Amino acid sequence: MIPLRLKISGFLSYHEPVEVDFSSFDLACISGQNGAGKSSLLDAMTWALFGQARKRDESVVNLQSQAAEVSFTFAYEANIYRVIRSLARGKTTALEFQIQQSGKAEKSAEWRPLTERTNRDTQARLEQVLRLDYDTFVNVSFFLQGHADQFAQQPPARRKEILGKILGLETWEVYRERAAEQRKAIENSLGAVDGHIAEIEAELAEEEPRKAHLADLEMQLGALAAGRKIQEAALATARQAHLALDKQRQLVVKLAESLERSNAGLTALQTRLAGRESERLAHADLLGRAKEVEAAYAAWQASRQELERWDGVASQFHEQEKLRLPFLDEINTEKARLEQEQSSLLVEKSAIEEKQAALGRLATEIDAAQKSLAEAEAKLEERVSLEGQAQESREKQAELRAENAALKAEMDELKVRIEKLQAADGASCPLCGQPLNPEHRQSTLEQLQAEGKQMGDRWRTNKATAEELAGRITDCEARLKQLAPAESERLAQSNAVARLAERLEADQKKVKEWEKGGAKRLAQVARLLEGEKFAVDARKQLAKVDKQLAALGYDAASHDAARKTEVQGRTAEAAYRALESARAATQPLDDEIANLKEQIGQQSAAFGAQQKEYDETAAALAAVESQSPDLDAAERALFDLQERENGLNQEVGAARQKVSVLDVQRERKKKYESERGELGLQIGRYKALERAFGKDGVPALLIEQALPEIELKANEILGRLSEDSMRLHFETQGKYKDEKRKDLRETLEIQVSDGAGLRDYEMFSGGEAFRVNFAIRLALSEVLAARKGARLQMLVIDEGFGSQDALGR
């Protein structure tokens, strides 16, 4: 993959849109201050291709932006592709994958979409085209900052593990875990089978006790069946005797029912006689008070006539009284209106009194708010001044640092010149080409050293000034942080002053308006209500109507007294009607009483004869029942025998089932034993797979197979870096410190040979070690790319050459 164009907007360090054109160079160095966004360019590539950078979430969106978007155009195997990935805050990522139509210039090119239905499917197609995923890509094409030596700097025992991860051998660990899971599952199944076999063997051990128990139960069942037959015969005899007794009982029941009916008839006649005699006594009492009842009835008739007279006068009065209602309604309506107006004015008066009391408090609050506003404005002025001082200090600090960086480079160059001059032993000066005699060497060295001292003094002065400025900037920033709320405080206090002043003015205006109108109206309404000087015309018309009513002479009290007298006398009508009924009913009652007494005498004689017959029949039944067998006891005894026989039958069936099931259990045991053997074979196979997939199995063989290829490529690169003066060699096994052990330990030692001989990697200096790191790392990248079927066409090294001298770079 060869990058052609990178467009970034709102991503990490880049708020504004930025475009990088890679098509005009093959080798580039990206330099700048820390935090300038160098690594963000690399993150933009991996995020566009794989959706992964330092983070995978919204943190990749620039803090001042609402969305991040990266467009990456690259060439790969004779095709040009473009990937566009965007992420807006609070939304999901959008991904587009396109290929350029052949035969078109880039600016006028037409792009054919390769985007699939979902982001997941589009990502899978992109990785299929590249034949790389994120982990492989960053290991193959990226030397990330601080990770160039992540392999060589590890202890020898860890290098094999890391090499396995770089080569993607973690998959074999997944296989081993899956094999272990299968083995554990089969072992669980084997445990279950062993449990079934143990249960069956325990059940087969009970065969003889089960057979003996069955024989004992069958013998008990025979004895119970014989006893049941004897009890059935006894019960049949008892039932025949009870059939005869049932007929005798039915006769006694019929006699008892007839006796009860006769007794009920006699009682009813006696009750009816008592009622008629009671009625006759009541009529006799009423007939004795006949004169009193007739006098009360005549008085009631007179009170009815008096009430009718008063009702006529009252009707005329009520017709005339209706004329009063309109005038009363008018008077009450006006009174209610005035009272409502008075209530509203009193509420308004209370509110005005509260506002008057609050005017002083508002003035005090306005003074306090104006003082706070003045303080906030002073803080704001101080903040503006501090911001200017901080900005001036930052600019001066940046100038000093830039000057020191230039001075450092000049001093380093001067140091190299001094070292060359000191080391020179030829006839000519290596700096100016003049004859090199002791005087020229000494004078030139003094001049260079003087220049170096002057530069050093200036560098140190600049450094001290920059540090002093840094302190000032820190103080300003701390104070500015304290003054950050000044603007919001000033705005809040300004609003508060305006709001309080507006409120004071409005309250004062309302107080003046009340004093001019509301207060006077309240006093006027109070006078009208107290003197009842409202609705004057209605009051005059009402007085005329009242005068006409007085002329009718209607007395409501006398009318009420007449009404009460008539109501109280109404009972006399009922007594009079009862008296007439009593006179008509006396003779029929006397005839009915004589008839009832005759019927009672006849019924009493018949009841005595029935009672005698019932007593004789009941005595004969009791004599027979005392000598009959107990049918209930016989039935209970037979039922108990049947229940015991049924229960014993169930026990015999269960015992027979327990004996017969043993043959089935023997067959089940054979099947479980066969299954157990098969499960044991499967466990052995999966254990073998676990060993094969473990770190000492296939992964170790793959590492052993890859190491010669890695070593060969690393030595090709290392030879170019060291002018063929250095070579490396991997040792995969080593001896234990315990000399008695004959086996070898697994390791991955890196041994490097140079002009001084063969030494361990750890014995080399930082610059030499970096060359070894770089050679191994690049060799790993080439081998990993080849194994993934991809070509290594792009290489990014992030801050990797700081330890190299000029020749090494």
C-alpha positions, 0 to 999 in steps of 0.5 A: 500500500502506497499513500497518495493523499490524506485529508483531515478535518476535526480529528485530534489536533486538527480542527481546520481542514488539512490536506497532505499530498504524498504523490510528490515524494518517496521519503519524508521526514515530519518534524515539529514541536511536541503536540504539533500533530505529527503522530495525529497524521499517522493516527488518521491513516489507521483510523480511516483504514481500521476505525482505530487510533489511540482510542475508538470512541468520540475522543478522536473528535477535536474538542472544538469540532462537532465531527471528525472526518478523514479521507485517505487515498492510496495505491495498492496492486495497480489500483487506487482506492479511497476510504472516507470515515467520519464520526459526529458527536452523539452519532455512529461512525459512517464508512465509505470504500471506493475504487478509482475508475481506470484511465482517469486523472485523479482530479477528474476521476470517477469513483466506484463504490465498494461500500457494503450494506453495513459498516461491519461488512464494508470493514471486512471487504477493506481488510480483505483487499489489503489482506491486513488487519489493524494489529498486522498493519501496525506491526508491519508498516508502523514503528510506533513511538517508543515501540521499536525495541519492544521485542529486543528489550524483553527478557530472553524468556519473554521474547518467544511469547512476544514473537508468537504474538507478532506472528499471530500465534495467539490463535493456537492458544484459542485452539488449545482453550477450545480443546480444553473446554471440549475435554472438560465437557467430555470429562463431565459426561464421563463423570455422569456415566460413572454416576449412572453405573454406580447407581445401577450396581447399587440397585443390582446388589439388592436382587436377593432381598427384593425377591425374598420381600416379594415372596413374603408379600404374596403369602400375606396377600393369600391370607387376607383374601381368605379372611375377606371372603368369610367377612363378605358372607357375614355381611350378607346375613346381616343385610337380610335382617336389616331389610325386615327392620327397615319395613318396621321403621318405615311404619313407625315413621309414617305414624310419627308424621301423622301424629305430628300433622294432627298436633300441628292442626290442633295447635293452629285451631287453638292459635286462631281461637286466641286471636279471635277472642283478642279481637273481640276484647278490642272491639268491646273497649272501643264500643265503650268509648263511643261518645268520646270518639264521636266528640273528637271527630266533630271538633276535627271537622270544625278545625278543618273549616277554620284552616280553609278560611286562613288558606284563602287569606294566605293565598291573597297575601302570597300573591301580593308578596311576590311584588316585593321580590324584584325590589329585594333582588335589586337591593341585595345585588347592589349591596353585593357589588359594593361589598365585592368592590370593597373587598378588592380595594382592601386587598389592593390596599394591603399590597400597596402597604407591603410595597411601601414597606419594601421601598427602603429595602429595595434602595439598600439592595440597589446600593449593594448591587452597585458596589458588587458591580464596581468590584466585578468591573475592577476584576475584569480590568485586572483580567484584561491586564493579566492576559496581556502580560501573560501573552507578552511573556509567552511571546518572549519565552518562545523567542528565547527558546528559539534562540537557545535552540539555534545557539545549541546547534551552533555550540554543537557544531563548534564543539565538533570543529574544536574536536576536529582541530584538537585531533588533527595531525596533518599539515593543513588546518581541517577548518580553514585549510591554512598551514597547521602550526602550533601558533595557528592551532592555539590561536584558533582554539582560543578563538573558538573556545571564546566564541563557545563561552560567549554562546554558553553565557548567552544560552544560560542567560536566556534559559534563566530568563525563560524560567523566570518568564515561566514563573510569571506565566504560571502566576498570571494563569493562576490569577486568571483562573481565579478571575475567570468568572469576572465577566459573568459576575459583572453581567449578573450584577449589572442585570441585578442593578437594572432589575432592582431599579426598575422594580423600585420605580414601578412600586413608587408609581403604584403607590402614587396611583393608589393615593390618588384614586383607590384610597378615596374610592374605598372610603366612599364605598364604606360610607354607602354600606354603613348608611345603606344609601344605595338602591334608593328607588328600589327601597321606596317601591318596597315600602309601598308594597309592605303597606298594602300587605299590612292592610290584608290583616294576614297573621302567619302565627294564627295560620300556623296554629290552625294548621297544627290543630287540624293535623293533631285532630286527624287521628279522630277520623281514624278512631271514628272509622274504627268505631263503625267497623267494631259495631259491624264485626262484633256478631260474626266474631261471636259465631266464629269463636263458638265454632272453633271451640267445637272443632278443638274438642273433636281434634283433641280426641283423635290426637289421643288415639293416634298417640297410643298407636304410635307408642305401641309400634315404637316399643315393638321396633325397639325390642327387635333392634336390640337383638339385630346384628350391627350392619355398620360394624360388619361393613367397616370390617369388610372395608378394612379388609378390602383396603388392606388387600388393595394396599398389599396388591400394590406392594406386591406389584411394586415388588414384582416391578423392582425385581423385573427392572433389574434385567433392564438395569443390566442392559443399561449398565452394558451400554453405559460401560460401552459409552464410558470406553468411548468417552475415555478415548475422546478425552485422550485425543483432546489431551493430545490436541491440547499438548499440540496446540500449547506453547511447546507444540505447533506454535513452537514449531512455527517459531523455529521455522520462522526464526531462520527467515527472520535472522536472514532478513535481519542480517541483510538489513543490519549489514547495510546499517553497519557496513557489514561489520555486525551480524546477529544470531538467535539461540532458542535453547539454553542450559540450566544453571543446575549442571545436573539437569540434562534437558535444555530450557526454552529461551530466545537469546540474541547474540551479535558479532562485530569487530570485537567478537560475539557478545549478547545483545544486552552488552551493546550501547544505545546507538548500536542496540538501536541498529539491531532493534531496527533490523530485527523489527523490519525483518519481522515486518517483512516476514509478517507481511509475507505470511499475510500475503501482503507487500510491504510498500509503506514504512512509518517510523515515529521518533526512532532515530534519536540515539543515532549519530550522523553516520548512523542516521 
